[in-house]
């Protein structure tokens, strides 16, 4: 994405001329009590956010990002310390702060049974926007968000990306001087992410707005003017993203071994004592070493292989810093299944033939066909509203098929959907376990639901607690877990009955890179044991982990193949290998041009 000109030196307007920092935290502390345990979310945090720029708030799950946002929006009170927003004391004058600060939480409260226009009117009423000022403001915001033609559509019928843009528009019906965005791009496709960022840049440039934005996507950190890195309630640094990246210069390598499968190569490099992190990236493995200087592998792959130094990026610094300080006791173990021996074989486990799903006259899925082999990791990619989730739900037996045929693990989903589900593990996009039950109670419930009894049930629960490092959280309610541990619990529940097929619906949405890496190590180990994995994702680098994938648009398959084959023809003018995001956006643009020409 091409970034608009820098706004860091933009002259101050009259509204903020006297304010050198739009947000100031000085020794702010905030604790919460859950299950008789005190949790310190922020521990003496101090930082200053400067005006007329986009500042990124970056940190792993549970770092304190949302707490800092809610304190800054005067929705929480600090235990101690001082906090000023737009030179207003947040504790003493919370209503005045709320009148001038815009805040969009992770789950913005749209009313899905109201239209786009009705949602705008509702939030304009709540924010006291004069009726005579609304038309011009609505017109400008809807044009900026590309929602002009959807004024009368119900919010519940918008795609995920359009809902996020509408949430941002509702936040902006009264122009705030300071805008707080808590992970606004989670769960939206790459095109919608780019569009959201373009809106944010435009707000800074045209309205002189100041933006503090948290994100789980570290490539977005590099789009910020400055970055505040937070971990375990402490600020680790505040600087330009490039300043963080430079600190790991000489530690970043690209390793390529043409005759070694990329998952095998990644596992081999991950276990090397000289390597801190290894990530599949295209045809290569991107390696972060423990120290700067020449990388000497203890167990190098067989020749021929290449190892070249590469320029660091912000994510490399993030992973190097946080992974080095992570505790081994908190890490999940590699998953070992007891039934893997009979699963190794060369056969089609998922077969979709001319799959169709209609809602009235609307074709959400239109004659989709593909096959997935045993032990493959197969990806379903597409923009919001492309039909991939509908396809996914039909394959799981959760949604009836209008026409066509589909079989999973040898079972016909049109005639034996219930029997097929007994062989399927399913992990939903949003945390779908029981939030008011403890970890132990959730595991017990799902073990019983899958027909486990007696000692088998006890053994599987103990296996889940140990494998996923959930023992310290045994008596914690599911809703109180950090996002990464919610993800572990959801995966553990999906694997209680050792399914043949595992369905993952955007399993790492909103999860930080460390938890995402750990998750994919586990999924790779399952595939190596013969489990067939079908995954939907909006995180394009995760598509690199797939053996094969399809990219969908408007209910149809645009392309199918391995990540490497799909990237052919999309390399840029400098000969650099295309990313999966390049492929995704390129294919959708071609499809749009074809549609316009037709």
C-alpha positions in Angstrom: 0.0 0.0 0.0 1.4 3.4 -1.0 1.4 5.6 2.0 0.4 9.3 1.8 3.0 12.0 2.5 4.2 12.1 6.1 2.1 14.4 8.4 4.5 14.6 11.3 5.5 18.1 10.5 2.1 19.4 9.7 1.6 22.9 11.2 -0.7 22.9 14.2 -4.1 24.6 13.8 -5.7 26.9 16.3 -7.4 24.0 18.2 -4.2 22.3 19.3 -1.6 25.1 19.0 -1.2 25.2 22.7 -1.1 21.4 23.1 2.3 19.8 22.6 1.0 16.3 23.4 -2.6 15.3 22.9 -2.3 12.5 25.4 -0.1 12.3 28.5 0.2 9.4 30.9 2.4 9.8 34.0 2.9 6.8 36.3 -0.5 5.4 35.5 -1.4 2.1 37.2 -4.6 0.0 36.8 -5.4 -3.3 38.4 -8.4 -5.6 38.1 -9.6 -8.4 40.4 -10.8 -11.7 38.9 -11.4 -15.0 40.7 -9.9 -13.4 43.8 -6.7 -12.7 41.9 -5.3 -9.2 41.3 -4.2 -8.6 37.7 -2.0 -5.6 37.0 -3.0 -4.3 33.5 -0.8 -1.2 33.6 2.1 -0.8 36.0 3.4 2.8 36.3 3.0 3.6 32.6 4.3 7.0 31.3 4.2 8.2 27.7 3.2 11.2 25.6 1.3 11.0 22.3 2.1 13.9 20.0 -0.5 15.6 17.7 -1.3 15.3 14.0 0.1 11.9 13.5 -0.8 8.2 13.7 0.8 6.6 16.7 0.7 2.8 16.9 0.1 1.0 20.3 1.7 -2.4 19.8 1.9 -5.3 22.2 1.0 -9.0 22.6 -2.3 -10.2 24.0 -2.8 -9.1 27.6 -0.2 -6.3 27.3 -2.5 -3.6 28.5 -3.4 -2.0 25.2 -7.2 -1.9 25.6 -6.9 -0.8 29.2 -4.8 2.1 28.2 -7.3 3.0 25.4 -10.3 2.9 27.8 -8.5 5.0 30.4 -7.6 7.5 27.8 -11.3 7.7 26.7 -12.4 8.3 30.3 -14.2 5.0 30.4 -12.0 3.7 33.3 -10.4 5.4 36.2 -6.7 4.8 37.0 -5.7 3.5 40.4 -3.0 6.1 40.6 -1.0 8.4 38.4 -2.2 11.3 36.2 -3.7 11.2 32.7 -4.5 14.2 30.5 -6.2 14.1 27.1 -6.2 17.3 25.0 -4.8 19.0 28.1 -7.9 18.0 30.1 -7.6 16.0 33.4 -9.3 12.7 32.5 -10.1 11.8 36.1 -11.6 15.2 37.1 -13.4 15.9 33.9 -14.4 12.6 32.2 -17.5 14.0 30.4 -15.4 16.8 28.9 -12.9 14.3 27.6 -15.6 12.0 26.2 -17.0 15.1 24.3 -13.7 15.7 22.5 -12.2 12.2 22.2 -13.5 9.6 19.7 -13.2 5.9 20.7 -13.8 2.9 18.5 -13.6 -0.3 20.6 -12.7 -3.7 19.2 -16.4 -4.6 18.9 -18.2 -1.5 18.0 -21.9 -1.5 18.8 -23.6 -1.2 15.5 -27.4 -2.0 15.5 -27.6 -4.7 12.9 -31.4 -4.4 12.4 -31.0 -0.7 11.6 -29.9 0.7 8.2 -26.6 2.5 7.7 -28.5 5.8 7.7 -30.4 4.9 10.9 -27.2 4.0 12.6 -25.7 7.3 11.6 -28.7 9.2 12.9 -28.7 7.3 16.2 -25.0 8.1 16.9 -25.5 11.7 15.8 -28.3 11.9 18.3 -26.2 10.4 21.0 -23.3 12.7 20.3 -25.4 15.9 20.0 -24.7 16.7 16.4 -27.0 19.5 15.2 -29.4 18.3 12.5 -28.4 21.1 10.1 -24.7 19.9 10.2 -25.5 16.2 9.6 -26.1 16.0 5.8 -22.7 17.5 4.8 -20.9 15.4 7.4 -22.7 12.2 6.4 -22.0 12.8 2.7 -18.3 13.4 3.3 -17.8 10.4 5.7 -19.8 7.9 3.6 -17.9 9.0 0.4 -14.6 8.6 2.3 -15.7 5.0 3.4 -17.2 4.0 0.1 -20.6 3.5 1.7 -22.6 6.1 -0.3 -24.6 3.5 -2.1 -25.5 1.5 1.0 -27.4 4.1 3.1 -30.5 2.0 3.2 -28.9 -1.4 3.7 -29.3 -3.1 7.1 -26.0 -3.0 9.0 -26.4 -6.7 9.6 -26.2 -7.4 5.9 -22.9 -5.6 5.4 -19.7 -7.5 5.0 -17.2 -7.5 7.8 -15.0 -4.8 6.3 -18.0 -2.6 5.6 -19.2 -3.0 9.2 -15.8 -1.8 10.4 -15.9 1.2 8.1 -19.4 2.0 9.3 -18.3 1.8 12.9 -15.5 4.2 12.2 -17.9 6.6 10.4 -20.3 6.5 13.4 -17.4 7.3 15.7 -16.6 10.3 13.5 -20.1 11.9 13.1 -18.9 14.5 15.5 -15.3 15.2 14.5 -13.0 14.3 17.5 -9.7 16.0 18.0 -8.2 12.7 19.3 -9.3 9.4 17.8 -8.6 6.1 19.6 -8.9 3.0 17.5 -8.7 -0.4 19.3 -7.6 -3.0 16.7 -10.0 -1.6 13.9 -8.7 -4.0 11.2 -9.1 -7.3 13.0 -11.1 -9.8 11.0 -11.3 -7.8 7.8 -9.7 -8.7 4.4 -6.6 -7.0 3.0 -8.5 -4.7 0.7 -10.7 -3.4 3.6 -7.6 -3.0 5.8 -6.1 -0.8 3.1 -9.3 1.2 2.8 -9.5 1.7 6.6 -5.9 3.0 6.6 -6.6 5.4 3.8 -9.5 6.8 5.8 -7.2 7.2 8.8 -4.5 9.0 6.9 -7.0 11.3 5.3 -8.4 12.2 8.7 -5.0 13.2 9.9 -4.2 15.2 6.8 -7.5 16.9 6.1 -8.9 17.4 9.6 -5.7 17.7 11.6 -6.8 14.7 13.7 -4.5 12.9 16.1 -4.8 9.1 16.1 -3.7 6.4 18.6 -4.3 3.0 17.0 -3.7 -0.5 18.4 -3.2 -3.4 16.1 -2.3 -7.1 16.0 -0.9 -6.8 12.5 2.7 -5.8 12.8 3.0 -4.7 9.1 0.6 -2.0 10.2 3.0 -0.8 12.8 5.3 0.3 10.0 2.6 2.5 8.6 2.5 4.5 11.8 4.6 7.7 12.3 5.6 6.5 15.8 5.1 3.3 17.8 4.6 2.7 21.5 5.6 -0.9 22.4 3.9 -2.2 25.5 4.4 -5.6 27.2 3.0 -6.9 30.6 1.8 -3.4 31.5 5.1 -1.7 30.9 6.3 0.6 28.1 9.3 -1.1 26.4 9.9 1.8 23.9 8.5 4.7 22.1 10.0 5.6 18.7 9.7 5.5 15.0 9.2 1.9 13.7 12.5 2.0 11.8 14.4 2.8 15.0 13.1 -0.5 16.5 14.0 -2.4 13.4 17.6 -1.2 13.3 18.2 -2.8 16.7 18.1 -6.3 15.1 20.3 -5.5 12.1 22.6 -8.4 11.3 20.3 -11.0 12.9 17.8 -11.5 10.1 18.3 -14.2 7.4 16.5 -15.7 4.5 17.1 -19.5 4.1 16.1 -21.4 1.0 16.4 -25.2 0.4 14.6 -26.1 -2.8 14.6 -29.9 -2.1 13.2 -29.6 1.4 9.5 -29.1 2.2 9.0 -25.7 3.7 7.3 -26.9 6.8 10.0 -29.4 7.4 12.7 -26.8 6.9 11.0 -24.4 9.2 10.8 -27.0 12.0 14.4 -27.9 11.5 15.5 -24.3 11.7 13.3 -23.6 14.7 15.0 -26.4 16.7 18.5 -25.1 15.8 20.2 -23.6 18.9 21.4 -20.6 16.9 17.9 -19.6 15.8 15.4 -17.6 17.9 12.6 -17.6 15.4 11.8 -19.2 12.0 8.9 -18.1 9.8 7.7 -19.4 6.5 7.7 -16.5 4.0 7.1 -17.5 0.4 9.7 -20.0 -0.8 12.0 -19.1 2.0 12.3 -19.3 5.8 12.8 -15.9 7.5 15.1 -16.5 10.4 15.9 -14.4 13.5 19.2 -15.4 15.1 20.1 -15.0 18.8 23.0 -12.8 18.0 24.3 -10.5 15.2 26.9 -11.8 12.8 27.3 -14.8 10.6 24.6 -17.4 11.3 26.2 -20.8 11.9 23.6 -23.6 11.9 24.3 -26.7 14.1 22.3 -28.9 11.7 22.2 -27.2 8.2 19.9 -28.7 5.5 21.4 -30.8 2.8 22.9 -29.0 -0.2 21.9 -27.0 -2.1 20.7 -24.4 0.2 21.1 -20.6 0.4 21.3 -18.3 3.4 21.3 -14.6 2.8 21.1 -11.6 5.1 18.0 -9.5 4.7 16.8 -6.1 6.0 15.0 -6.2 9.3 11.5 -5.1 9.8 9.5 -4.1 12.9 8.0 -7.6 13.4 11.6 -9.0 13.7 12.3 -6.7 16.6 9.0 -7.4 18.2 9.5 -11.2 18.0 13.1 -11.1 19.0 12.4 -9.0 22.1 9.3 -10.7 23.3 10.2 -14.3 22.4 13.5 -14.0 24.2 11.7 -12.9 27.4 8.8 -15.4 27.2 8.7 -18.2 29.7 8.9 -21.8 28.5 6.3 -22.8 31.1 3.7 -20.6 29.4 4.2 -22.2 26.0 2.0 -25.0 24.7 3.6 -28.3 23.8 3.6 -30.0 20.4 0.4 -31.9 20.0 0.6 -35.7 19.9 -2.5 -37.7 18.9 -3.0 -41.3 19.9 -4.9 -42.3 16.7 -2.5 -40.9 14.1 -1.1 -44.2 12.8 -4.1 -45.2 10.7 -4.5 -41.7 9.2 -1.4 -41.7 6.9 -2.6 -42.3 3.4 -3.1 -40.7 0.0 -6.8 -40.0 -0.5 -9.3 -37.2 -0.8 -10.8 -36.5 2.6 -12.9 -33.4 1.6 -14.6 -33.4 -1.8 -16.8 -30.5 -2.9 -18.5 -30.7 -6.3 -20.5 -27.8 -7.8 -21.4 -26.6 -4.3 -24.3 -24.1 -4.2 -25.9 -22.2 -1.4 -28.8 -19.8 -2.2 -30.5 -17.4 0.1 -33.7 -16.6 -1.8 -32.5 -15.5 -5.2 -29.0 -14.6 -3.9 -26.2 -17.1 -4.6 -23.8 -16.9 -1.7 -21.8 -19.9 -3.1 -22.1 -20.6 -6.8 -20.8 -23.9 -8.1 -17.7 -24.2 -6.0 -15.5 -27.4 -6.5 -12.2 -28.5 -4.9 -10.6 -31.6 -3.3 -8.5 -31.8 -0.1 -6.0 -34.6 0.4 -5.4 -36.4 3.8 -2.9 -34.5 5.9 -3.1 -31.3 3.7 -3.5 -27.8 5.1 -6.0 -26.2 2.7 -6.9 -22.6 2.8 -10.1 -20.7 1.9 -9.3 -17.1 1.1 -11.5 -14.3 0.0 -12.7 -10.7 0.7 -15.4 -10.2 3.2 -18.7 -11.4 1.6 -16.9 -13.6 -0.9 -18.7 -16.7 0.3 -15.9 -18.5 2.0 -17.6 -18.6 5.4 -20.8 -20.0 3.9 -18.7 -22.6 2.1 -16.9 -23.4 5.3 -20.2 -23.8 7.2 -21.6 -26.2 4.6 -18.4 -28.3 4.7 -18.8 -28.5 8.5 -22.4 -29.7 8.2 -23.6 -26.5 9.9 -25.5 -25.1 6.9 -27.7 -27.1 4.4 -26.4 -27.4 0.8 -28.8 -26.0 -1.8 -27.3 -28.1 -4.6 -24.2 -30.0 -5.5 -22.4 -32.6 -3.4 -19.9 -32.6 -0.6 -18.3 -35.4 1.4 -16.0 -35.1 4.5 -14.1 -38.1 5.9 -16.1 -40.4 3.5 -19.5 -39.1 4.8 -22.0 -37.5 2.5 -23.0 -34.2 4.1 -26.4 -34.1 2.4 -27.5 -37.5 3.9 -25.2 -38.0 6.9 -24.3 -34.6 8.2 -24.6 -35.7 11.9 -22.3 -38.7 11.4 -19.8 -36.6 9.6 -19.6 -34.0 12.4 -18.4 -36.8 14.8 -15.2 -36.9 12.7 -14.8 -33.2 12.5 -13.1 -30.7 14.9 -14.4 -27.2 14.6 -12.8 -23.9 15.9 -15.0 -20.9 15.3 -13.9 -17.4 14.3 -15.0 -15.9 17.5 -14.5 -17.5 20.9 -17.5 -19.8 21.0 -17.0 -21.7 24.2 -18.9 -21.0 27.4 -17.5 -17.8 28.9 -19.1 -18.3 32.3 -17.7 -21.8 32.7 -14.2 -22.5 33.9 -11.5 -24.0 31.7 -12.0 -27.4 33.4 -15.8 -27.2 33.0 -15.5 -26.3 29.3 -13.2 -29.2 28.7 -15.5 -31.5 30.6 -18.5 -30.4 28.7 -16.9 -31.0 25.3 -15.4 -34.3 26.3 -18.9 -35.5 27.2 -20.4 -34.0 24.1 -18.0 -36.0 22.0 -19.0 -39.2 23.8 -16.0 -39.6 26.1 -16.7 -41.3 29.4 -14.9 -42.5 32.5 -11.1 -42.8 32.4 -11.0 -41.8 28.7 -12.7 -38.5 29.6 -10.3 -37.9 32.5 -7.3 -38.7 30.4 -8.3 -36.4 27.5 -9.0 -33.5 29.9 -5.6 -34.0 31.5 -4.0 -34.2 28.1 -5.6 -30.9 27.1 -4.5 -29.1 30.3 -0.9 -30.2 29.9 -0.5 -29.9 26.2 -1.9 -26.4 26.0 -0.4 -25.2 29.3 -3.8 -24.5 30.7 -3.3 -26.0 34.1 -2.7 -22.6 35.8 -6.1 -21.5 34.4 -8.0 -24.6 35.4 -10.5 -22.7 37.6 -10.6 -19.5 35.6 -13.7 -18.6 33.6 -13.3 -18.7 29.9 -14.3 -15.1 29.4 -11.5 -13.9 31.7 -8.7 -15.6 29.7 -6.2 -13.6 27.6 -7.1 -14.0 23.9 -4.2 -16.3 23.2 -5.3 -18.7 26.0 -8.9 -18.5 24.7 -7.5 -19.7 21.4 -5.7 -22.6 23.1 -8.8 -23.6 25.0 -10.9 -23.5 21.8 -8.4 -25.7 19.9 -8.1 -28.1 22.9 -11.9 -28.5 22.9 -12.0 -29.1 19.1 -9.4 -31.9 19.5 -10.9 -33.7 22.5 -12.2 -36.6 20.2 -9.1 -36.7 18.0 -10.9 -35.8 14.8 -9.8 -36.7 11.3 -10.6 -33.3 9.9 -10.1 -29.9 11.6 -11.9 -26.8 10.5 -10.4 -23.5 11.5 -12.4 -20.3 10.9 -10.0 -17.4 11.1 -8.4 -19.0 14.2 -5.8 -16.3 14.7 -7.9 -13.2 14.2 -6.7 -10.5 16.6 -4.0 -12.8 18.1 -0.4 -11.4 18.4 2.5 -12.8 16.3 3.9 -14.9 19.2 0.6 -16.7 19.8 0.1 -17.0 16.0 3.5 -18.7 15.6 2.8 -21.1 18.4 -0.6 -22.0 17.0 0.8 -22.8 13.6 3.5 -25.1 15.0 0.7 -27.1 16.6 -1.3 -27.2 13.4 1.7 -28.3 11.4 2.3 -31.1 13.8 -1.4 -32.2 13.4 -1.0 -32.2 9.6 2.1 -34.3 9.9 0.1 -36.9 11.8 -2.5 -37.1 9.0 -5.1 -34.7 10.2 -6.7 -32.8 7.3 -6.9 -29.1 8.1 -9.2 -26.6 6.3 -8.6 -23.0 7.3 -10.0 -19.5 6.5 -7.8 -16.5 7.2 -7.5 -12.8 6.5 -3.8 -12.8 7.5 -2.1 -13.3 4.2 1.2 -14.5 5.6 -0.7 -17.4 7.1 -1.7 -18.5 3.6 2.0 -19.4 3.1 1.5 -22.3 5.6 -1.1 -23.9 3.3 -0.2 -26.7 1.0 -2.9 -25.5 -1.4 -5.7 -22.9 -1.3 -8.5 -21.4 -3.2 -9.2 -17.7 -3.5 -13.0 -16.8 -3.8 -14.9 -13.7 -4.9 -18.6 -13.3 -5.2 -19.3 -16.9 -4.4 -17.0 -18.4 -7.0 -13.4 -19.7 -7.1 -11.1 -17.2 -8.7 -7.9 -19.4 -8.4 -6.7 -22.6 -6.9 -3.2 -23.9 -6.3 -0.2 -23.8 -4.0 1.0 -20.4 -2.7 4.0 -20.7 -5.0 2.0 -21.4 -8.1 -0.5 -18.6 -7.4 2.3 -16.1 -7.1 3.7 -16.8 -10.6 3.1 -13.8 -12.8 2.7 -11.4 -9.8 6.3 -10.7 -9.1 7.0 -6.9 -9.1 9.1 -5.0 -11.6 12.3 -5.4 -9.5 12.0 -9.1 -9.7 11.1 -9.5 -6.1 8.8 -12.4 -5.2 5.2 -11.4 -4.8 3.5 -11.7 -1.5 0.2 -13.5 -1.0 -1.4 -10.1 -0.4 -0.1 -9.0 -3.8 -1.7 -12.1 -5.3 -5.0 -11.6 -3.4 -5.4 -8.0 -4.3 -4.2 -8.5 -7.9 -6.7 -11.3 -8.5 -9.6 -9.4 -7.1 -8.8 -6.3 -9.1 -8.7 -8.4 -12.3 -12.0 -9.9 -11.4 -13.5 -6.4 -10.8 -12.2 -5.2 -14.2 -13.7 -8.3 -15.9 -17.0 -7.7 -14.2 -17.0 -4.0 -15.2 -16.2 -4.9 -18.8 -18.9 -7.5 -18.9 
